[in-house]
Amino acid sequence: MNTETTPAPSPINLDIISFSGRIGRKDFLFRWAPLALITLGLSYQVTLVKSFPIIISLYLIIVPFIVIGIGYKMRRLRDTGLAKWAIILAVLLSLFPVLDLLLALYMLIKKSAYD
């Protein structure tokens, strides 16, 4: 008789600002993709603007979106079953735009470990 129990998966967390829990593929797509598009658009605006106060104000808008996006990435990677150190490495690599897109494709294709 096996008395070992597997730990219960962390609950699905759809809060906007949170780094705990997990998130499914569909929820990740509909929450992360708009953030990524807004961040990309605002980042492009930073390159066009010449006024320093406007650049600072754009960054004050961009940084919270980046933090929220990192929270979604961490939850999705946790949902796919990655280890904590792999999640931290993947999130750090996602700060580069090309690697961020590759990571997003991986997170959208990879099925959950809890499905």
C-alpha positions as CSV (number, residue, x, y, z in Angstrom):
1,M,0.0,0.0,0.0
2,N,1.5,3.3,-1.1
3,T,1.0,6.1,1.4
4,E,2.9,8.7,-0.6
5,T,0.8,11.6,-1.7
6,T,1.6,14.0,-4.5
7,P,1.4,17.7,-3.6
8,A,-1.7,19.4,-4.9
9,P,-1.0,21.8,-7.8
10,S,-1.1,25.5,-6.9
11,P,-4.4,27.1,-7.7
12,I,-5.1,29.0,-10.9
13,N,-4.4,32.7,-10.2
14,L,-5.9,35.3,-12.5
15,D,-4.9,38.3,-10.4
16,I,-3.3,41.1,-12.3
17,I,-0.3,41.6,-10.1
18,S,0.8,38.3,-8.6
19,F,3.8,35.9,-9.0
20,S,2.2,32.9,-7.3
21,G,-0.2,30.2,-8.6
22,R,-0.5,29.2,-12.2
23,I,-2.3,30.2,-15.4
24,G,-3.6,28.2,-18.4
25,R,-2.7,28.7,-22.0
26,K,-5.9,30.5,-23.0
27,D,-5.8,32.8,-20.0
28,F,-2.2,33.6,-20.6
29,L,-2.8,34.4,-24.2
30,F,-5.7,36.8,-23.5
31,R,-3.9,38.5,-20.6
32,W,-0.3,38.6,-21.8
33,A,-0.7,39.4,-25.5
34,P,-2.4,42.8,-25.0
35,L,0.3,43.7,-22.4
36,A,3.0,42.8,-24.9
37,L,1.4,44.8,-27.7
38,I,1.0,47.9,-25.4
39,T,4.5,47.6,-24.1
40,L,5.9,47.2,-27.7
41,G,3.9,50.3,-28.9
42,L,5.0,52.4,-25.9
43,S,8.6,51.3,-26.4
44,Y,8.4,52.4,-30.0
45,Q,7.1,55.8,-28.9
46,V,10.1,56.2,-26.6
47,T,12.4,56.0,-29.7
48,L,10.4,58.7,-31.5
49,V,10.1,61.2,-28.7
50,K,12.9,63.8,-28.2
51,S,11.6,65.3,-24.9
52,F,13.2,63.9,-21.8
53,P,10.1,64.4,-19.5
54,I,7.9,62.6,-22.0
55,I,10.4,59.7,-22.2
56,I,10.4,59.4,-18.4
57,S,6.6,59.5,-18.2
58,L,6.5,56.7,-20.9
59,Y,8.9,54.6,-18.9
60,L,6.7,55.1,-15.8
61,I,3.9,53.6,-17.8
62,I,5.9,50.8,-19.4
63,V,7.6,49.5,-16.2
64,P,4.3,48.4,-14.5
65,F,3.2,46.6,-17.7
66,I,6.6,44.8,-17.8
67,V,6.2,43.7,-14.1
68,I,2.6,42.4,-14.8
69,G,3.9,40.5,-17.8
70,I,6.6,38.9,-15.8
71,G,4.0,37.8,-13.3
72,Y,2.0,36.1,-16.1
73,K,5.1,34.5,-17.5
74,M,6.2,33.1,-14.1
75,R,2.7,31.6,-13.5
76,R,2.6,30.1,-17.0
77,L,6.0,28.6,-16.7
78,R,5.1,27.2,-13.3
79,D,2.0,25.7,-14.9
80,T,4.1,23.9,-17.5
81,G,6.1,22.2,-14.7
82,L,9.4,24.0,-14.9
83,A,11.7,24.2,-11.8
84,K,12.1,27.5,-9.9
85,W,15.6,28.2,-11.2
86,A,14.5,27.5,-14.8
87,I,11.6,29.9,-14.4
88,I,13.9,32.6,-13.1
89,L,16.4,32.1,-16.0
90,A,13.6,32.1,-18.6
91,V,12.1,35.3,-17.2
92,L,15.5,37.0,-17.2
93,L,16.1,35.9,-20.8
94,S,12.6,37.2,-21.7
95,L,13.8,40.7,-21.2
96,F,15.3,40.5,-24.7
97,P,12.5,40.9,-27.2
98,V,13.4,38.1,-29.6
99,L,13.8,35.6,-26.7
100,D,10.6,36.9,-25.2
101,L,8.7,36.0,-28.4
102,L,10.3,32.5,-28.5
103,L,9.4,32.0,-24.8
104,A,5.8,33.2,-25.4
105,L,5.5,30.7,-28.3
106,Y,6.8,27.9,-26.0
107,M,4.3,28.9,-23.3
108,L,1.4,28.9,-25.7
109,I,2.3,25.5,-27.3
110,K,3.4,23.6,-24.1
111,K,0.5,21.8,-22.4
112,S,0.1,22.2,-18.7
113,A,1.6,19.6,-16.4
114,Y,-1.7,19.5,-14.6
115,D,-4.0,18.9,-17.6
